[in-house]
Structures are given as C-alpha cells and as structure tokens.
Amino acid sequence: MQIDFNYLNQFGDLENQIETLDIAVKKLQEGKLIAYPTDTLYGLGCDAFNVKAVELIFEVKQRPMGMPIPLIIGTRDQIHLVTEDVTDMINALMDAFWPGPLTLIVPAGPKVPAIVGSRGWKVGVRIPDHPIPRYLSAILGNPIAGTSANISGMPETKTAEEVNDQIGNDVEMTIRSNQLPKGKPSTVLDITETQPRILRKGHVTAKQIEEIYNQKVLIEN
C-alpha cells in the first residue's frame, strides 16, 4: 500500500511500522480481530461496520449482547460515518479534546449497525491520541471497534503481554508499540440529551468539559 508521507505525518511516527499496520488493515478488511494500543488501554478491534466481526468481538470478550461497543475513528471527517448530527457543540468538543481520551455518545448514523450502538440509536466515538488506531481506521476507511482487549470482568490490558494472556489465541495479531497506553480509560460523555452526562469517569474531568459546554455536567455513579 503506497501512502503519501505528507498524509502519513498527521498520524505521528509510524514509518517503521507501516508494513505491520498494513497487514493489520488487511486483517480488518477480512473480518478478523486485532488487538492494538491506544492512549488509554489496549483495544480489541474489527471493522465496526462488519456485523459478523462485531459479533465475534462479543464472543471473544464473553460480553453480553446488547452492551454497546465504542468506536475509534482516524480523522475528523470520519465523524460523518458515525453520526449525521454533527452539531456546533460536537465540533467544539472535538476541537478541545480530540485526539484524546474523551468518548462522545452521539446519535448513531444510518451506517452504524444496531449491534454496535446503545439501544440502536446512539453510539460512542473518539479519536485517540495514539497514531496506530488512527492510522488503522483512516486506511480502512471505516471506524474500528474500540472496546478494551480483555475478557469481560477481567482486568483491562495495558501491554501486549497482558492481551496475549487473556485473548491471544482469539485475535489474528497483537500490535506492539513503544507508546504504551496510560492505563486509565477515556471519559464517556453522553450529549444526546438536554443535559450532558458523564457515564464513565476518565482522564477528562467534568470541569474541563463544563468550560467548553458552559453548562453543568451530570455525573452518573
């Protein structure tokens, strides 16, 4: 795969990993699962628009069906693959916190499979502050699943070794990186209702969000 290096530079220092990452993209295109590092934790990825691949994620994680799967995108433009309702506030939050550890819950667009979203009409999405998942999604051309690479109920994974200990036999490849996850999950912010709500606490605080939102942010226990 020939990539313009001016385009490549937007993702960070990936020059020595392009061959490996292009193999990973091929696996994603084939409906296979991969594990990859992000800025927060290791993720378990597939083409998020491939329903059978998403079903496989539920199987590998032993995750109850009906629980939402967050999405990772590689570029700002890809938000339009996830939601048709890109409001001024979504743009402001993207400006302030992306790439970074804030997952936005937004109304799901028509391309998002119901199995991915919460109750089929909303979905979580973010651009991580890590070049590998951004590259994978951008070159694939679709969002990738961004759920943690662990068995449900077991410790979340921060290294390739931890991934392999839990689910190594169930993924096609585990991508390594010198830029290791920080080990704390992203903040999950639901902005589909009148008042914004933090569904999961993480790196980004309610105070930081309120500075952008100019509105009180609720925090679920």
N, C-alpha and C positions, 0 to 999 in steps of 0.2 A: 504494500500500500504506500503510495507516494504522497507525502504530506508536505505542504508548503511550510517552511520553517517560520515564516512570519506568523502564520496561523498557529503553529505549534507553540510559539513563545508565550501565548496567552495562558497556557496551562502550567507553565513552570519548567523546571529542569527535568525533562523526560527523555532527552536524546539517547541515553544509554539503555532505555527500556522499551523503545518503540517496537522492536521485534516481538518482545514478550507481550506487550499490550495489544498488538495487532492479532496475535494468536488468541488472546482473551476475547477480543471483539468477535473473531470468527466463532468461538465457542458460544458467545451470546447469540449470534445470528442463527446458530444451530439449535437453539433452545436449551442449551446446557447451563449449569450453575457454576459460578466462580465466586471466590472469596477475595476481597480487596480491602486495602487500608483506606480509611478516611481520616479527617482531622479529629474525630471523636473516638470511634471504635472500628473494629473490622466489620465490614458489611458482607452480606450474602446476596449476590446479585444475579439477575437474569434480565432479559428483555422484558420490561414491565408490561408491554402490550401483547406478549405471548402468554395466553391464558394457561396453556399446559405447563409452561415453565414456571409460572407463578404457583400453580397447584403443587409442583414438585418442591417448591420452597416450603409450603405448608407441611408437606410430608417429611422433609429433611429436618425441619425445626421441631416437628411434632407440635405444631402450633394449631390451636383450634380454628376451624374455618369460621369466617365472619370477622376475625380480627383484621384491622386494616394493615396494609403494607405501605410504608412510606416510600417515596420516590426520590431519586437523585437525577438532576439534570446537569448538563455540562456547560451550557451557555444561557444567558438571559433570554435569548429568543425562544428557547425551548419551553419556557413557561406557557407559551401558547399551545403546546401539545397537551398540557395538563389541564388548563382551565381557559375558558373563553372570557371570563370575567376578570380581566387584569385592571384593577382599579388604581386610582392615584395612590391610595394607601399601600397597596401591594408594591407598587413601584418605589414608594418611599422606604418601605421596609427592606426591599431588595437592595436599594442604594446604601442603606445603613449597615446591613448585616450580612450580605452575601458578597463573595463567598465566605461562609462561616457557619457556626453551629446554631442556626435558627431554622426549625422546620415550620413552614406555614401550612395551616389547614385551610384549603381553598375549595370553592365549588368545583367539582370534577367536570371536565370537558367530555365530549362525546367519544373521544378516543380511549378514555381510561376505562379498562374493564371493571365491571362491578366487583369482582373478587378482590381488587386492589383497594377500593375505597371504603370508607366508613359509611355503612348503610347505603352504599352505592351512589351517593350524590356528592360526597366531599372526599378530599384526598390530601395527604401531607406531601410536601415537596421542599427540597432545598438544593442549593449549590454548595458543596463542601469546600473548605479551604485546604484542599489537597489535590494535586494535579492528576493523580491516577484516575479516580472516579469521574472527574470532569472530562478527561480525555476519552474514557470508555463510552460515556453517554454521547458525547459530541460526535465521535466517529461512528458509533452505532446508528445515530440519528433518532434514537428514542430514549425516553427515560429508562433508567435501570432500577430494579428493586433496591431499596436502601435499608432493609431490615438487618438487625445485628446477626453476625455469623456465629450463632450458638444454638443449642437446643433450648427450647422454651423452658424457663425456670432454672436454667443453669447459668453460671457466671458469664457475663458478656466478655468478648475476646478482644485483646489489645495487641496480640502478636500472632504471627503466622503459626507458631508452635501451638498456641492455645486453640487456634482454629482447627488445626490438624488433629489435636487430641479429641475434639468433640465431633467434628463433622468431616474430617479429612477424606474419608472414604466415599463421601457423598457429593463431592464437588470435583469438577474437571481440573481445576487448578486453583492454587492459592498464591496470590501475587504478593511479593515481598517489597519492602521499601525502606530506605534509610529514614524517611519521615514517618515516624511511628505515631499512631493515634495517642491522643492525650488521656484517654481512658474515662472521660466524662461524656454522657450523651448530650445531644442537642436539646435545646429548649423547644418545646412543641407549643405553638401559638395558634389557637383557633380564631380565625377572623371571619367566620361565615355568619355570625350573629351580630346583634346590635352592639354588644359589648365584647371586646376581645378577652379571651380566656387562655391562661397558660394551663395546658393539660399535663405537662411534664416539665419540672424544673431542670435547667441545664446551665450551660455557660452564659447565655444571655439572660440578664435579670429583668424583672418586671419594671424596675426604674428606668433601665435603658430603653425598653420598649415604650414606656409612657412618654419619654422625651420626644419620641417620633410621633406617637399616636395622639398626644395631647388629650388623653382620656385614661381614666382609671382602668387598670388591667386586673381582672379577676384571676385568682389562683386556686385551682382545684386541689383538694387534699389528696 
